[in-house]
Amino acid sequence: MPIFARNHCARSEIYFGDESPTALTSASRRASAPSGRLIRDSDKVQILKKYCRWLERGRPKADSPLSEICTTYAVHRHYPRKLYQKVLAYGSVENRFSGRARNEFSEETWEEMIAIIRSRREMRRSAPASLIRSELAKMAGPRTRVSLPSVSTIRRKKKAMGFQVHKTKTKPKLSKRMMAERLRFAERHKNYEFKRTIVLDEKWFTEEKGSLDRFEKRKSSPIKPRVAFRAATAETKTQLTKVMYLVAVCEGQKVGMYEMDWRGWQKLHGKKQTKGVNAEYFCHILKQVKRDCNRIFGQAELNLWVDLAPAHKARSAQETARRLFSELILQPPKSPDFNLCDAHIFPMMEKKVEAMGAISREEIRRACGAVWRDGVTKESLEGAAKRVRKNMLKVIEMGGDNKYDF
């Protein structure tokens, strides 16, 4: 038997059962009794009925139902009065009843918010919720009486739509320690032969190159500008369609190109879902690379050359790499010019894939497969090794810096 309240200017009325004009919007689960005891809706109805009938009779002390209510339902003597006041105020006996429903805003409001954020990021400026609300008020005009979302509502909506804060840090690309590491590494490997060293690296192949902040789209992009997106790492309609591949090559010989579908692998094996490639999945790929190396080179001893990505430098990944290969070579941080893939193979493949105009994931897969089959040749791999050795000589000349074209 639901309970309702209706407030008037001169009096207040409470309705029981079928006499109520409307229905309760939410069911009560927990009472606000001091003892914390769970009270059913039917018990609350009986408490209110006894209390209201006593009020209608003028609250005679001789006929007070408070003692009976406290004994029967194990509540405090003030509980009926508080429950009565709550029904008068909110129309519900829900403990956490907010008093009113949240305002619902149209999609045009959020599209305007997206436009404000994008325009601010084009100017390299942040877009706090207070500024967005003031800009929405300006768009609505001073004479237009429209309901604007609050600052907290804008913050929640921004979070739900995947907008992230990017803080610009003013620091050099290479610290003195990094330059010293690059210099030592280049002096040690300036004449290195990559014929028995497998070089690994990952690369996202997309329909087009993204912007610096990965939020704005290019003018030539086929993506509709009004489509809302969820997160920078999630693949949605406004994120660039992309496929990640891991490439394994050496000087004069390509080993394999492997699509990095870690989410599918984790789901298949009941693993915890991660945002990116983790060490466990990288070890799984390493075993595939080793099988292909045995097929191509036999049982020859091979080295492994990788960068300092989080999945590569994890302890389990390094232990697996040293067990499968003779030596593990970790290139210094922020040194793509020391990697065969980053220095030559990936730029060449990316240029050819974009020239094919691939847009969907299947088209990107076909384009990458065609470029890997026909574009990555023995001559291009030998040229990549020469390029890396040349880069190391340049780094030695510059004392470990990377301010040169490679």
C-alpha positions as CSV (number, residue, x, y, z in Angstrom):
1,M,0.0,0.0,0.0
2,P,2.0,3.0,-1.2
3,I,2.1,6.4,0.5
4,F,2.0,9.8,-1.0
5,A,2.1,13.4,0.1
6,R,0.7,16.6,-1.6
7,N,1.7,20.0,-0.3
8,H,-0.8,22.9,-0.5
9,C,-0.4,26.5,0.6
10,A,-2.7,26.1,3.6
11,R,-2.6,22.5,4.5
12,S,-0.9,19.1,3.8
13,E,-2.5,15.9,3.0
14,I,-1.3,12.3,3.0
15,Y,-3.0,9.6,0.8
16,F,-3.0,5.9,1.4
17,G,-3.6,3.0,-1.0
18,D,-6.1,3.6,-3.9
19,E,-6.8,7.2,-2.8
20,S,-3.4,8.3,-4.0
21,P,-3.4,10.4,-7.3
22,T,0.0,9.1,-8.5
23,A,2.4,6.2,-7.9
24,L,5.6,6.2,-6.0
25,T,8.6,6.8,-8.2
26,S,11.0,4.5,-6.2
27,A,10.6,1.7,-3.6
28,S,11.9,2.1,-0.1
29,R,14.6,-0.4,1.0
30,R,15.9,0.9,4.3
31,A,14.3,2.9,7.0
32,S,15.7,5.9,8.7
33,A,15.1,4.5,12.2
34,P,17.8,5.2,14.7
35,S,18.3,1.5,15.4
36,G,19.1,0.9,11.7
37,R,16.6,-2.0,11.5
38,L,15.2,-2.8,8.1
39,I,11.6,-2.0,7.8
40,R,9.3,-3.2,5.1
41,D,7.1,-0.8,3.0
42,S,4.0,-2.4,4.5
43,D,5.2,-1.7,8.0
44,K,5.9,1.9,7.2
45,V,2.4,2.2,5.8
46,Q,0.9,0.9,9.1
47,I,3.1,3.2,11.1
48,L,2.0,6.3,9.1
49,K,-1.7,5.3,9.2
50,K,-1.7,5.0,13.0
51,Y,0.3,8.2,13.4
52,C,-1.9,10.2,10.9
53,R,-5.2,9.0,12.5
54,W,-3.8,10.1,15.9
55,L,-3.0,13.5,14.5
56,E,-6.5,13.8,13.1
57,R,-8.0,13.2,16.6
58,G,-5.9,16.1,18.0
59,R,-3.0,14.0,19.4
60,P,-4.7,13.0,22.7
61,K,-2.0,11.6,25.1
62,A,-4.3,8.9,26.3
63,D,-4.7,7.4,22.8
64,S,-1.0,7.9,21.7
65,P,0.1,5.0,19.5
66,L,3.8,5.8,19.9
67,S,4.4,3.2,22.6
68,E,2.7,0.5,20.6
69,I,4.6,1.5,17.4
70,C,8.0,1.4,19.3
71,T,7.2,-2.0,20.8
72,T,5.9,-3.6,17.6
73,Y,8.4,-2.3,15.1
74,A,11.4,-1.7,17.4
75,V,11.8,1.9,16.4
76,H,12.5,5.2,18.3
77,R,9.6,7.2,19.5
78,H,10.5,10.0,17.1
79,Y,10.6,7.8,14.1
80,P,6.9,8.2,13.1
81,R,7.2,12.0,13.2
82,K,10.3,12.0,11.1
83,L,8.7,9.6,8.6
84,Y,5.6,11.8,8.4
85,Q,7.8,14.9,7.8
86,K,9.7,13.1,5.1
87,V,6.6,12.1,3.2
88,L,5.3,15.7,3.4
89,A,8.5,17.1,2.1
90,Y,9.4,14.6,-0.7
91,G,6.4,12.4,-1.3
92,S,8.5,9.3,-0.6
93,V,9.8,7.4,2.3
94,E,13.1,6.6,0.4
95,N,16.1,7.3,2.7
96,R,18.2,8.8,-0.1
97,F,15.5,10.5,-2.0
98,S,16.9,13.5,-3.8
99,G,13.6,15.5,-3.8
100,R,13.5,16.1,-7.6
101,A,14.5,14.4,-10.8
102,R,17.6,15.5,-12.6
103,N,17.2,17.8,-15.6
104,E,17.6,16.1,-18.9
105,F,19.5,18.1,-21.5
106,S,19.3,17.7,-25.3
107,E,22.0,16.4,-27.5
108,E,22.5,19.8,-29.0
109,T,23.7,21.1,-25.6
110,W,26.4,18.4,-25.5
111,E,27.3,19.0,-29.1
112,E,27.9,22.6,-28.3
113,M,30.1,21.5,-25.3
114,I,32.1,19.3,-27.7
115,A,32.6,22.2,-30.0
116,I,33.8,24.4,-27.2
117,I,36.3,21.8,-26.0
118,R,37.7,21.3,-29.5
119,S,38.0,25.0,-30.2
120,R,39.9,25.4,-26.9
121,R,42.2,22.6,-27.6
122,E,43.0,24.0,-31.1
123,M,44.3,27.0,-29.2
124,R,46.2,24.8,-26.8
125,R,44.0,25.9,-23.9
126,S,42.1,23.9,-21.3
127,A,38.3,23.8,-21.1
128,P,37.2,23.6,-17.5
129,A,33.6,23.0,-16.6
130,S,33.0,26.6,-15.4
131,L,34.2,28.0,-18.7
132,I,32.1,25.6,-20.7
133,R,29.0,26.7,-18.7
134,S,29.7,30.4,-19.3
135,E,30.2,29.7,-23.0
136,L,26.9,27.8,-23.1
137,A,25.2,30.8,-21.4
138,K,26.6,33.2,-24.1
139,M,25.3,30.9,-26.9
140,A,21.9,30.8,-25.3
141,G,21.8,34.6,-25.1
142,P,20.8,36.9,-22.2
143,R,17.1,37.0,-22.9
144,T,16.7,33.3,-23.4
145,R,15.4,31.5,-20.3
146,V,16.9,28.0,-20.7
147,S,18.1,25.6,-18.1
148,L,21.9,25.2,-18.3
149,P,23.8,22.1,-16.9
150,S,25.6,22.7,-13.7
151,V,29.4,22.6,-13.4
152,S,29.2,19.1,-11.7
153,T,26.9,17.8,-14.5
154,I,29.3,19.1,-17.1
155,R,32.2,17.4,-15.4
156,R,30.3,14.1,-15.2
157,K,29.4,14.3,-18.9
158,K,33.0,15.1,-19.9
159,K,34.2,12.1,-18.0
160,A,31.5,9.8,-19.6
161,M,32.4,11.1,-23.1
162,G,36.0,10.3,-22.5
163,F,37.5,13.8,-22.5
164,Q,40.9,13.7,-20.7
165,V,43.0,16.5,-19.3
166,H,46.3,17.0,-21.1
167,K,48.8,19.1,-19.2
168,T,51.8,20.4,-21.2
169,K,55.1,20.0,-19.4
170,T,58.0,22.3,-20.4
171,K,61.0,20.0,-20.3
172,P,63.6,19.0,-22.8
173,K,62.9,15.9,-24.9
174,L,66.2,14.4,-23.8
175,S,67.7,14.8,-20.4
176,K,71.5,14.7,-19.8
177,R,71.2,11.1,-18.5
178,M,69.3,10.0,-21.6
179,M,71.9,11.7,-23.9
180,A,74.7,9.9,-22.0
181,E,72.9,6.6,-22.4
182,R,72.4,7.2,-26.1
183,L,76.1,8.1,-26.6
184,R,77.4,5.0,-24.8
185,F,75.0,2.8,-26.7
186,A,75.9,4.3,-30.1
187,E,79.6,4.0,-29.4
188,R,79.2,0.3,-28.5
189,H,76.9,-0.6,-31.5
190,K,78.1,1.8,-34.2
191,N,79.3,-1.1,-36.4
192,Y,76.7,-3.6,-35.3
193,E,75.6,-6.3,-37.7
194,F,71.9,-7.2,-37.6
195,K,72.1,-10.4,-39.6
196,R,71.6,-12.6,-36.5
197,T,69.6,-10.1,-34.4
198,I,65.9,-10.0,-34.5
199,V,64.5,-6.4,-34.1
200,L,61.0,-6.1,-32.7
201,D,58.6,-3.2,-32.4
202,E,54.9,-2.4,-32.5
203,K,53.0,0.1,-34.6
204,W,49.5,1.4,-34.9
205,F,48.4,1.5,-38.6
206,T,45.4,3.9,-39.0
207,E,43.3,5.4,-41.8
208,E,45.2,8.6,-41.4
209,K,47.6,10.3,-39.0
210,G,45.9,11.7,-35.9
211,S,46.5,15.1,-34.3
212,L,48.9,15.8,-31.5
213,D,46.3,15.5,-28.7
214,R,44.4,12.6,-30.5
215,F,41.1,14.4,-30.0
216,E,40.8,16.7,-33.1
217,K,40.3,15.2,-36.5
218,R,41.7,16.2,-39.8
219,K,39.6,18.2,-42.3
220,S,39.8,15.5,-44.9
221,S,38.7,12.8,-42.4
222,P,35.5,10.9,-43.3
223,I,34.4,11.0,-39.6
224,K,31.4,13.1,-38.9
225,P,32.3,16.0,-36.6
226,R,29.3,15.7,-34.4
227,V,29.7,12.1,-33.4
228,A,30.6,11.9,-29.7
229,F,33.4,9.6,-28.6
230,R,34.1,7.6,-25.5
231,A,37.9,7.5,-24.7
232,A,41.2,7.9,-26.3
233,T,42.0,4.2,-26.1
234,A,38.6,2.9,-27.1
235,E,37.8,2.3,-30.7
236,T,34.6,4.3,-31.5
237,K,33.3,6.1,-34.5
238,T,35.3,9.3,-33.9
239,Q,38.6,7.5,-33.0
240,L,40.7,6.7,-36.0
241,T,40.2,3.2,-37.2
242,K,43.4,1.4,-36.3
243,V,45.1,-1.9,-36.1
244,M,48.3,-2.7,-34.2
245,Y,51.0,-4.9,-35.6
246,L,54.3,-6.2,-34.2
247,V,57.0,-6.6,-36.8
248,A,60.1,-8.8,-36.5
249,V,63.0,-8.3,-38.9
250,C,66.7,-8.5,-39.2
251,E,69.3,-7.3,-41.7
252,G,68.3,-8.7,-45.1
253,Q,65.5,-11.0,-43.8
254,K,61.9,-10.5,-42.5
255,V,60.6,-12.9,-39.9
256,G,57.0,-12.0,-39.5
257,M,54.2,-9.4,-38.9
258,Y,51.8,-10.2,-36.1
259,E,48.5,-8.5,-35.4
260,M,48.3,-7.5,-31.7
261,D,44.9,-8.6,-30.6
262,W,45.5,-8.7,-26.8
263,R,41.9,-8.1,-25.9
264,G,40.7,-11.1,-27.8
265,W,43.5,-13.3,-26.4
266,Q,42.8,-12.2,-22.8
267,K,39.1,-12.8,-23.3
268,L,39.8,-16.3,-24.8
269,H,42.0,-17.3,-21.9
270,G,40.0,-15.7,-19.1
271,K,42.6,-13.1,-18.3
272,K,42.1,-9.6,-16.9
273,Q,41.3,-7.0,-19.6
274,T,44.1,-4.4,-20.0
275,K,44.2,-1.1,-22.0
276,G,47.4,-2.0,-23.8
277,V,49.8,-4.8,-24.4
278,N,51.0,-6.3,-21.2
279,A,54.1,-8.5,-20.5
280,E,52.0,-11.8,-20.5
281,Y,50.7,-11.2,-24.0
282,F,54.2,-10.0,-25.2
283,C,55.6,-13.3,-24.0
284,H,52.9,-15.1,-26.0
285,I,54.0,-13.2,-29.1
286,L,57.7,-13.9,-28.4
287,K,57.1,-17.6,-28.6
288,Q,55.4,-17.2,-32.0
289,V,58.4,-15.1,-33.2
290,K,60.8,-17.8,-31.9
291,R,58.9,-20.5,-33.8
292,D,59.2,-18.5,-37.0
293,C,62.9,-17.9,-36.4
294,N,63.5,-21.6,-36.0
295,R,61.6,-22.2,-39.3
296,I,63.8,-19.6,-41.2
297,F,67.2,-19.9,-39.4
298,G,67.0,-23.4,-38.0
299,Q,68.7,-23.8,-34.6
300,A,71.1,-20.9,-35.1
301,E,71.8,-18.6,-32.1
302,L,69.9,-15.3,-32.4
303,N,69.8,-12.1,-30.4
304,L,66.7,-10.0,-29.6
305,W,66.7,-6.2,-30.0
306,V,63.7,-4.3,-28.4
307,D,62.9,-0.8,-27.0
308,L,62.0,0.1,-23.4
309,A,58.2,-0.2,-23.8
310,P,56.5,-1.2,-20.5
311,A,55.7,-4.7,-21.8
312,H,59.3,-5.2,-23.0
313,K,61.1,-4.2,-19.9
314,A,58.9,-6.2,-17.5
315,R,60.8,-8.9,-15.5
316,S,58.8,-11.8,-16.9
317,A,59.2,-10.5,-20.5
318,Q,63.0,-10.2,-20.1
319,E,63.2,-13.7,-18.5
320,T,61.3,-15.2,-21.4
321,A,63.4,-13.3,-24.0
322,R,66.7,-14.5,-22.5
323,R,65.4,-18.1,-22.4
324,L,64.4,-18.0,-26.1
325,F,67.2,-16.0,-27.5
326,S,71.0,-15.9,-26.9
327,E,71.2,-12.2,-25.9
328,L,68.7,-9.5,-25.1
329,I,69.6,-5.9,-26.2
330,L,67.5,-3.1,-24.8
331,Q,67.9,0.2,-26.7
332,P,68.1,3.4,-24.6
333,P,64.9,5.4,-24.0
334,K,63.6,7.8,-26.6
335,S,65.8,6.3,-29.3
336,P,63.6,5.3,-32.3
337,D,66.6,6.1,-34.6
338,F,68.4,3.0,-33.2
339,N,65.6,0.7,-34.3
340,L,65.3,-0.9,-37.8
341,C,61.5,-0.7,-37.7
342,D,61.1,2.9,-36.4
343,A,64.0,4.3,-38.5
344,H,63.0,2.9,-41.9
345,I,60.5,0.1,-42.1
346,F,57.5,1.7,-40.3
347,P,57.7,5.1,-42.1
348,M,57.9,3.3,-45.5
349,M,54.9,1.0,-44.7
350,E,52.8,3.8,-43.2
351,K,53.2,5.9,-46.3
352,K,52.2,3.1,-48.6
353,V,49.2,2.0,-46.5
354,E,47.9,5.6,-46.4
355,A,48.3,5.9,-50.2
356,M,46.0,2.9,-50.6
357,G,43.2,4.8,-48.8
358,A,42.3,2.1,-46.3
359,I,39.5,3.2,-44.0
360,S,38.0,0.1,-42.3
361,R,39.9,-2.4,-40.2
362,E,39.7,-5.1,-42.9
363,E,41.1,-2.7,-45.5
364,I,43.9,-1.7,-43.2
365,R,44.7,-5.4,-42.7
366,R,44.8,-6.1,-46.4
367,A,46.9,-3.0,-47.1
368,C,49.4,-3.9,-44.4
369,G,49.6,-7.4,-45.7
370,A,50.2,-6.3,-49.2
371,V,52.9,-3.8,-48.2
372,W,54.6,-6.4,-46.0
373,R,54.5,-9.0,-48.8
374,D,55.7,-6.7,-51.7
375,G,57.2,-3.6,-50.1
376,V,59.5,-5.0,-47.4
377,T,62.2,-6.5,-49.4
378,K,65.8,-7.8,-48.7
379,E,67.2,-4.5,-50.1
380,S,64.9,-2.3,-47.9
381,L,66.0,-4.3,-44.8
382,E,69.7,-3.9,-45.7
383,G,69.1,-0.2,-46.2
384,A,67.4,0.0,-42.8
385,A,70.5,-1.5,-41.1
386,K,72.8,1.0,-42.9
387,R,70.5,3.8,-41.8
388,V,70.7,2.8,-38.2
389,R,74.5,2.6,-38.2
390,K,74.6,6.0,-39.9
391,N,72.3,7.4,-37.2
392,M,74.6,6.1,-34.5
393,L,77.5,7.9,-36.0
394,K,75.5,11.1,-36.1
395,V,74.6,10.7,-32.4
396,I,78.2,10.2,-31.5
397,E,79.0,13.5,-33.4
398,M,76.3,15.3,-31.5
399,G,77.2,13.9,-28.1
400,G,74.0,11.9,-27.7
401,D,71.5,14.4,-28.9
402,N,68.8,13.7,-31.6
403,K,68.5,17.0,-33.3
404,Y,69.1,15.7,-36.8
405,D,67.0,14.3,-39.6
406,F,67.0,10.5,-39.8
